[in-house]
Amino acid sequence: MRLGRIPWINCYPIYRAIDRGIVTAPCEMITATAAELNDLLAAGELDVSVVSAVEYARDAAAYQLLPELAVSCDGPVHSVALFSRRPLEELDGATILRSASSRTSILLLELLCRHRWGIQPRFATVRAEPPDLAALEGMPHDAVLVIGDAALQLQASGRYPVVYDLGAEWHAWTGLPFVFAVWAARREAPLAGVREIHRTLLESRAWGLRHLDELAEESAAETGIDPAMCRAYLGDLDYALGERHLAGLTEFFGRLVRDGAVPDGALSFITAA
């Protein structure tokens, strides 16, 4: 069995107990960016992986969700933000940079621009994942979508005068949590193996949530971000997939379906053992 993971600190509470050998994972671990994991799972080179929520929506027939696991927020997410040199009302027709690091964040930004903010910017693609923060100064733009650790670092730098947190913007728009990532298994993956991985991830998450202070210190050492900011960030994230999370996920998918961005399809979960 092959399990995908993202190296960013937002997944430390899920994977760190496995990394430390506190919880034994019955699988091979594959580390890659969010976009790479999406492609690896789609190609059948992974059996289970954390993936962008949109990756599941694009081909729900190929996957089943692992219950109770997600990376979500019910308000600010801190690590998915539009960094702008101008206020929103001045971004109509402006250039917004974005990378392919998170397909979910890209589509969320498009929904917000189209239906909440009422602007039509010009989008340009940054090839680096995540974008090289130093290189941004040499690329003409009015705003940039940045996610993950790089977003936390850019926020701490104060380089952009206006920052729009996409988790907070979604919550203000809908009143619902936003699910950025889910754990999905390919339907042909051995069910017994998927269930064992699921149990392992839940056990590792339980350890991680009990040790957030320790993980925040480790995150700060890894990223150079203030430990208090790391602790607040990890504490604001939600790693569950309960009723309100599912309502937010369903609302997001429904809006994408209406815009023709993803096919219509129902959520499907692995069965209990």
Secondary structure, 3 states (H helix, E strand, C coil): CEEEECCCHHHHHHHHHHHCCCCCCCCEEEECCHHHHHHHHHCCCCCEEEEEHHHHHHCHHHEEEEEEEEEEECCCCCCEEEEECCCHHHCCCCEEEEECCCHHHHHHHHHHHHHHHCCCCEEEEECCCCCCCCHHHHCCCCEEEEECHHHHHHHHHCCCCEEEEHHHHHHHHHCCCEEEEEEEEECCCCHHHHHHHHHHHHHHHHHHHHCHHHHHHHHHHHHCCCHHHHHHHHHHCECCCCHHHHHHHHHHHHHHHHCCCCCCCCCCECCCC
